[in-house]
């Protein structure tokens, strides 16, 4: 056991790996034209990848903008539909009672109750006789042509 501990304390042998023989070293290739072509090819491929990534990013951003615009438009449409739905619900409640039905009959259908007299007032005046005469004269002239 003692010997084992002493062996552990000994310094390990340091090998200088840079001092190899010239025979063991690999020869360096002298073909720089093939390396140049290889690097040029890699540069072109990387540029194509960069262009592809840029185009994809621009298209994705434009899609995001258009989708957000559609979301805003759909939200406005939904809010308008909700307001219309609430108005229709109120109309249903109003027309389900008797007074609401009487109002519809009186205003839209020109009906009256038993003790009522219906008076219709036109808000638009009829065409005057002069305008009617002008139109009829014009029509007669057109027929003769």
MARFI-390942 format. One record per residue: x, y, z of N, C-alpha, C in turn; residue number from 1; residue in one letter. Coordinates in nm, 2 decimals, decimal comma. Atoms other than C-alpha are relative to their C-alpha. Example, Ala and Ser with C-alpha at 12.3 -4.5 7.8 and 13.67 -1.06 7.14 Angstrom:
! residues 2
      npx      npy      npz     capx     capy     capz      cpx      cpy      cpz    nr   rest
     0,09    -0,12     0,00     1,23    -0,45     0,78     0,09     0,12     0,00     1      A
    -0,09    -0,11     0,00     1,37    -0,11     0,71    -0,08     0,11     0,08     2      S
***
This chain:
! residues 145
      npx      npy      npz     capx     capy     capz      cpx      cpy      cpz    nr   rest
     0,08    -0,12     0,00     0,00     0,00     0,00     0,09     0,13     0,00     1      X
    -0,09    -0,11    -0,01     0,28     0,23     0,07     0,05     0,03    -0,14     2      X
    -0,06    -0,02     0,13     0,42     0,18    -0,27    -0,10     0,07    -0,09     3      X
     0,10    -0,06     0,08     0,09     0,27    -0,43    -0,01     0,15     0,02     4      X
     0,01    -0,14    -0,03     0,07     0,60    -0,26     0,12     0,08    -0,05     5      X
    -0,12    -0,06     0,05     0,43     0,68    -0,36    -0,01     0,02    -0,15     6      X
     0,01    -0,01     0,14     0,35     0,61    -0,72    -0,10     0,11    -0,04     7      X
     0,10    -0,10     0,03     0,06     0,84    -0,71     0,07     0,14     0,01     8      X
    -0,06    -0,13    -0,02     0,28     1,12    -0,59     0,11     0,04    -0,11     9      X
    -0,10    -0,02     0,11     0,53     1,09    -0,88    -0,07     0,09    -0,10    10      X
     0,06    -0,09     0,11     0,48     1,36    -1,15    -0,01    -0,08    -0,12    11      X
     0,02     0,08     0,12     0,35     1,23    -1,47     0,10     0,06    -0,11    12      X
    -0,09    -0,03     0,11     0,56     1,24    -1,78    -0,07     0,09    -0,09    13      X
     0,06    -0,09     0,09     0,49     1,54    -2,00     0,05    -0,02    -0,14    14      X
    -0,04     0,02     0,14     0,49     1,48    -2,37    -0,03     0,12    -0,08    15      X
     0,02    -0,11     0,09     0,54     1,76    -2,61    -0,05    -0,05    -0,13    16      X
     0,06     0,05     0,12     0,30     1,69    -2,89     0,04     0,08    -0,13    17      X
    -0,04    -0,08     0,11     0,43     1,96    -3,11     0,14    -0,04    -0,06    18      X
    -0,13     0,04     0,05     0,77     1,80    -3,15    -0,01    -0,14    -0,07    19      X
     0,01     0,13     0,07     0,66     1,52    -3,38     0,10     0,00    -0,11    20      X
    -0,09     0,00     0,12     0,88     1,41    -3,66    -0,06     0,05    -0,12    21      X
     0,05    -0,06     0,13     0,85     1,56    -4,00    -0,08    -0,10    -0,08    22      X
     0,06     0,11     0,08     0,75     1,22    -4,14    -0,15    -0,02     0,04    23      X
     0,13     0,03    -0,05     0,44     1,20    -3,92    -0,10     0,12    -0,03    24      X
     0,09    -0,11     0,04     0,31     1,54    -4,02    -0,07    -0,02    -0,13    25      X
     0,07     0,02     0,12     0,04     1,55    -4,28     0,04     0,11    -0,10    26      X
    -0,04    -0,11     0,10     0,12     1,74    -4,60    -0,12     0,09    -0,02    27      X
     0,10    -0,10     0,02    -0,08     2,06    -4,66    -0,03     0,01    -0,14    28      X
     0,04     0,00     0,14    -0,28     2,07    -4,97     0,02     0,14    -0,06    29      X
    -0,03    -0,12     0,06    -0,19     2,34    -5,21    -0,10     0,05    -0,10    30      X
     0,11    -0,04     0,09    -0,52     2,37    -5,40    -0,08     0,10     0,06    31      X
     0,08    -0,11    -0,05    -0,65     2,71    -5,30    -0,12     0,03    -0,09    32      X
     0,11    -0,03     0,09    -0,87     2,73    -5,60    -0,13    -0,08     0,04    33      X
     0,11     0,08    -0,04    -1,09     2,44    -5,48    -0,06     0,06     0,13    34      X
     0,05    -0,06    -0,12    -1,11     2,61    -5,14    -0,08     0,13    -0,03    35      X
     0,06    -0,12     0,04    -1,20     2,94    -5,30    -0,14    -0,03    -0,06    36      X
     0,13     0,04     0,06    -1,48     2,77    -5,50    -0,09    -0,04     0,11    37      X
     0,08     0,05    -0,12    -1,60     2,60    -5,18    -0,06     0,11     0,08    38      X
     0,04    -0,11    -0,08    -1,61     2,92    -4,99    -0,10     0,09    -0,08    39      X
     0,09    -0,08     0,09    -1,78     3,11    -5,28    -0,14    -0,07     0,00    40      X
     0,13     0,08     0,00    -2,05     2,83    -5,30    -0,07     0,02     0,13    41      X
     0,06    -0,01    -0,13    -2,11     2,85    -4,93    -0,06     0,14     0,02    42      X
     0,05    -0,14    -0,01    -2,14     3,23    -4,95    -0,13     0,02    -0,08    43      X
     0,13    -0,01     0,08    -2,40     3,21    -5,23    -0,11    -0,07     0,07    44      X
     0,11     0,07    -0,06    -2,60     2,95    -5,04    -0,04     0,08     0,13    45      X
     0,04    -0,08    -0,12    -2,59     3,16    -4,72    -0,07     0,13    -0,04    46      X
     0,07    -0,12     0,04    -2,70     3,47    -4,91    -0,14    -0,03    -0,05    47      X
     0,13     0,04     0,04    -2,99     3,28    -5,06    -0,08    -0,03     0,12    48      X
     0,07     0,03    -0,12    -3,09     3,16    -4,72    -0,04     0,13     0,07    49      X
     0,03    -0,13    -0,06    -3,07     3,52    -4,59    -0,11     0,07    -0,07    50      X
     0,11    -0,06     0,08    -3,29     3,64    -4,88    -0,13    -0,07     0,03    51      X
     0,12     0,07    -0,03    -3,54     3,37    -4,81    -0,06     0,03     0,14    52      X
     0,04    -0,03    -0,13    -3,55     3,45    -4,44    -0,06     0,14     0,00    53      X
     0,05    -0,14     0,00    -3,60     3,82    -4,51    -0,14     0,01    -0,07    54      X
     0,13     0,00     0,07    -3,89     3,76    -4,76    -0,10    -0,06     0,09    55      X
     0,09     0,07    -0,09    -4,05     3,52    -4,51    -0,04     0,10     0,11    56      X
     0,03    -0,09    -0,11    -4,03     3,78    -4,23    -0,09     0,11    -0,05    57      X
     0,09    -0,10     0,05    -4,18     4,05    -4,45    -0,14    -0,05    -0,03    58      X
     0,14     0,05     0,03    -4,47     3,83    -4,56    -0,07    -0,03     0,13    59      X
     0,07     0,03    -0,13    -4,54     3,72    -4,20    -0,04     0,13     0,06    60      X
     0,04    -0,12    -0,06    -4,54     4,08    -4,08    -0,13     0,06    -0,08    61      X
     0,11    -0,05     0,07    -4,78     4,18    -4,36    -0,13    -0,08     0,03    62      X
     0,12     0,08    -0,04    -5,01     3,89    -4,27    -0,05     0,04     0,14    63      X
     0,04    -0,04    -0,13    -5,01     3,99    -3,91    -0,08     0,13     0,00    64      X
     0,07    -0,13     0,02    -5,11     4,35    -4,01    -0,14    -0,02    -0,05    65      X
     0,13     0,02     0,06    -5,39     4,23    -4,23    -0,09    -0,08     0,09    66      X
     0,09     0,07    -0,09    -5,52     3,98    -3,97    -0,04     0,09     0,11    67      X
     0,04    -0,10    -0,10    -5,52     4,26    -3,71    -0,11     0,09    -0,05    68      X
     0,10    -0,09     0,06    -5,72     4,48    -3,94    -0,13    -0,08    -0,01    69      X
     0,12     0,08     0,01    -5,96     4,19    -4,00    -0,07    -0,02     0,14    70      X
     0,05     0,01    -0,13    -5,99     4,14    -3,63    -0,08     0,12     0,05    71      X
     0,07    -0,12    -0,03    -6,08     4,50    -3,58    -0,14     0,02    -0,07    72      X
     0,12    -0,01     0,08    -6,34     4,49    -3,86    -0,10    -0,10     0,06    73      X
     0,09     0,10    -0,05    -6,49     4,17    -3,72    -0,06     0,04     0,14    74      X
     0,05    -0,05    -0,13    -6,51     4,32    -3,37    -0,10     0,10    -0,02    75      X
     0,10    -0,10     0,02    -6,69     4,62    -3,50    -0,13    -0,06    -0,05    76      X
     0,12     0,07     0,05    -6,93     4,40    -3,69    -0,08    -0,08     0,11    77      X
     0,06     0,08    -0,11    -6,99     4,18    -3,38    -0,07     0,10     0,09    78      X
     0,06    -0,10    -0,09    -7,06     4,49    -3,17    -0,13     0,06    -0,06    79      X
     0,12    -0,05     0,06    -7,30     4,62    -3,42    -0,11    -0,10     0,00    80      X
     0,10     0,11     0,00    -7,48     4,28    -3,44    -0,05    -0,01     0,14    81      X
     0,05     0,00    -0,14    -7,50     4,28    -3,06    -0,10     0,11     0,03    82      X
     0,10    -0,12    -0,02    -7,66     4,63    -3,06    -0,13    -0,03    -0,07    83      X
     0,12     0,03     0,08    -7,90     4,52    -3,33    -0,08    -0,11     0,07    84      X
     0,06     0,10    -0,07    -7,98     4,21    -3,14    -0,07     0,05     0,13    85      X
     0,06    -0,05    -0,12    -8,05     4,40    -2,82    -0,13     0,09    -0,04    86      X
     0,12    -0,08     0,04    -8,28     4,64    -3,01    -0,11    -0,09    -0,04    87      X
     0,11     0,10     0,04    -8,47     4,35    -3,16    -0,06    -0,06     0,12    88      X
     0,06     0,05    -0,12    -8,51     4,20    -2,82    -0,09     0,09     0,07    89      X
     0,09    -0,10    -0,06    -8,65     4,52    -2,69    -0,13     0,02    -0,08    90      X
     0,12    -0,01     0,08    -8,89     4,54    -2,99    -0,09    -0,12     0,02    91      X
     0,08     0,12    -0,03    -9,00     4,18    -2,92    -0,08     0,02     0,13    92      X
     0,06    -0,02    -0,13    -9,07     4,28    -2,56    -0,11     0,10    -0,02    93      X
     0,10    -0,11     0,02    -9,26     4,60    -2,67    -0,12    -0,05    -0,08    94      X
     0,11     0,04     0,09    -9,47     4,43    -2,94    -0,07    -0,12     0,05    95      X
     0,07     0,12    -0,05    -9,56     4,13    -2,73    -0,12     0,04     0,09    96      X
     0,12    -0,05    -0,08    -9,80     4,35    -2,52    -0,10     0,06    -0,09    97      X
     0,11    -0,05     0,08   -10,13     4,49    -2,65     0,02     0,14    -0,05    98      X
    -0,02    -0,14     0,05   -10,03     4,85    -2,66     0,10     0,01    -0,11    99      X
    -0,10     0,00     0,11    -9,73     4,77    -2,88    -0,07    -0,04    -0,13   100      X
     0,07     0,05     0,12    -9,95     4,58    -3,12    -0,10     0,11    -0,06   101      X
     0,09    -0,11     0,04   -10,20     4,87    -3,13     0,08     0,11    -0,07   102      X
    -0,09    -0,10     0,06    -9,91     5,11    -3,21     0,04    -0,04    -0,14   103      X
    -0,04     0,05     0,13    -9,80     4,89    -3,50    -0,12     0,01    -0,09   104      X
     0,12    -0,01     0,08   -10,16     4,86    -3,63    -0,03     0,14    -0,04   105      X
     0,03    -0,14     0,03   -10,21     5,23    -3,61     0,10     0,07    -0,09   106      X
    -0,10    -0,07     0,08    -9,88     5,35    -3,76     0,03    -0,07    -0,13   107      X
    -0,04     0,06     0,12    -9,79     5,09    -4,01    -0,11    -0,05    -0,09   108      X
     0,10     0,06     0,07   -10,11     4,92    -4,11    -0,12     0,09    -0,02   109      X
     0,10    -0,10     0,02   -10,33     5,23    -4,10    -0,14    -0,05     0,06   110      X
     0,13     0,05    -0,06   -10,59     5,07    -3,87    -0,03     0,08     0,12   111      X
     0,04    -0,07    -0,12   -10,78     5,22    -3,58    -0,09    -0,09     0,09   112      X
     0,08     0,08    -0,10   -10,95     5,10    -3,27    -0,15     0,03    -0,01   113      X
     0,14    -0,02     0,01   -11,33     5,09    -3,21    -0,04     0,14     0,03   114      X
     0,04    -0,13    -0,04   -11,36     5,43    -3,05     0,09     0,11    -0,06   115      X
    -0,10    -0,10     0,05   -11,09     5,60    -3,26    -0,04     0,03    -0,15   116      X
     0,02    -0,04     0,14   -11,10     5,79    -3,59     0,14     0,02    -0,05   117      X
    -0,13     0,00     0,06   -10,80     5,75    -3,82     0,01     0,13    -0,09   118      X
    -0,03    -0,12     0,08   -10,66     6,08    -3,96     0,14    -0,02    -0,06   119      X
    -0,13     0,01     0,07   -10,38     6,05    -4,22     0,05     0,13    -0,05   120      X
    -0,06    -0,12     0,04   -10,16     6,35    -4,27     0,12    -0,03    -0,09   121      X
    -0,12     0,02     0,09    -9,93     6,35    -4,57     0,10     0,11     0,02   122      X
    -0,11    -0,09    -0,03    -9,60     6,51    -4,50     0,06     0,05    -0,14   123      X
    -0,05    -0,04     0,13    -9,51     6,52    -4,87    -0,12     0,06    -0,08   124      X
     0,11    -0,06     0,08    -9,72     6,77    -5,08     0,00    -0,07    -0,14   125      X
     0,02     0,05     0,13    -9,86     6,64    -5,41     0,06     0,10    -0,10   126      X
    -0,05    -0,08     0,10    -9,72     6,77    -5,73    -0,10     0,10    -0,04   127      X
     0,10    -0,10     0,04    -9,88     7,09    -5,84    -0,05    -0,03    -0,14   128      X
     0,05     0,02     0,13   -10,09     7,10    -6,15     0,09     0,05    -0,11   129      X
    -0,09    -0,05     0,11    -9,84     7,30    -6,34     0,11    -0,10    -0,03   130      X
    -0,10     0,10     0,02    -9,57     7,04    -6,29    -0,06    -0,12    -0,08   131      X
     0,06     0,11     0,07    -9,81     6,77    -6,41    -0,03     0,04    -0,15   132      X
     0,02    -0,05     0,14    -9,90     6,98    -6,72     0,13     0,00    -0,08   133      X
    -0,13     0,00     0,07    -9,53     7,02    -6,80     0,04    -0,14    -0,04   134      X
    -0,04     0,14     0,03    -9,47     6,65    -6,78    -0,09    -0,06    -0,11   135      X
     0,08     0,05     0,11    -9,77     6,57    -7,00     0,03     0,06    -0,13   136      X
    -0,04    -0,06     0,12    -9,67     6,82    -7,26     0,13    -0,06    -0,06   137      X
    -0,13     0,06     0,04    -9,32     6,68    -7,27    -0,03    -0,14    -0,06   138      X
     0,03     0,13     0,05    -9,47     6,33    -7,31    -0,06     0,00    -0,14   139      X
     0,06    -0,02     0,13    -9,68     6,45    -7,60     0,10     0,03    -0,11   140      X
    -0,11    -0,03     0,09    -9,38     6,60    -7,77     0,08    -0,12    -0,04   141      X
    -0,08     0,12     0,02    -9,19     6,28    -7,73    -0,07    -0,10    -0,10   142      X
     0,08     0,09     0,09    -9,47     6,08    -7,90     0,00     0,05    -0,14   143      X
     0,01    -0,05     0,14    -9,48     6,31    -8,20     0,13    -0,01    -0,07   144      X
    -0,14     0,01     0,06    -9,10     6,28    -8,26     0,02    -0,13    -0,05   145      X
***
